[in-house]
Amino acid sequence: MPEGPQVARHARMQGERLIGRRLHADSPNGRSDDVAVLVDGLELVGIEAVGKHLLYDFGDERWLHVHLGRFGKFVAGDMPLREPQGVLRFRLFTDEVWYELRGAIAVEMYDAEARERLMGRIGPNPLDPDADPLAAYAKLAASRAPIGTLMMDQSVIGGIGNIYRSEVLFLNRVHPRTPSHLVPKKTWLAMWRDLERVMADGAKIGKIVTTWPKDREHPKGAVRAGERFYVYHRTGLPCRHCGALIVTATLANRSVFWCADDQIEIRADERDVLKRLGAKTSVAKGPERSRATATKAPTKPPARKAAARASAASRISKRAPLGR
Ligand SMILES: [Zn+2]
């Protein structure tokens, strides 16, 4: 499953071989014939990774937009082209090299307006040195949705994916269900620094590794397959830090993983919990809906809000981050 750093790596590696060249394109399965016709014969000016999106710049406000989705994949080879195998949506090639693209969820042409729309939709990207982590924090601070949900929202953080979500929450001992507005700014900035580090590594080596050598069974040499992550896909295995079991649940439609002991669950205050339960009941039972609406709890006074925030902040930041 491609995350931002792999997409950035595609941009860099394809850029080295394609920028400044006249490209050819075709669509062996016919699904992107219209796009192939437009791209074929154009000279590539640049390639840009925007979150998990790739934009091939052909000048004159023309871009090829590719989104790999969960299953998109590039395969590269030297010319000549090989016989298409299976479902092959799109190929880009020069006299020297070819790239086959399968499983992408978008292969389309963008004009300046479409590109602007995409840029406006994608939040700051930890791979971008100019990105502003506080812009993402502003969105967290304004939301009661679980931090594990907002972290999967590309409009909050660009380029992040499911593996980084679980791993960075673990490294900072934040439970995935913590209401976003209760995550202290200091903790968020530490999470951002971890994202910068692991995502930059990912873009460099083309593989996601979040464990520090000292936390691996084999600290020396190449990282072994089972030792790349702290919690991701380690359900039922012992935490590398404390030995408690790693657990999982579904959040934002994807599995999230955490340590049952290192990541404490911070809940919104009791009234919020009751309100949530009330909301659920009202959906299940028709007649209660109007009552629930009528007795809508007043907005929490600022003092209580600040107290809840301070208590969460101290509970989260008192526990030292892991892995450092
Ligand atoms: Zn643990």
Residues whose N, C-alpha, C, O or C-beta is under 5 A from the ligand:
A	BS01	ZN	C239 H241 C242 G243 A244 C259 D261 D262
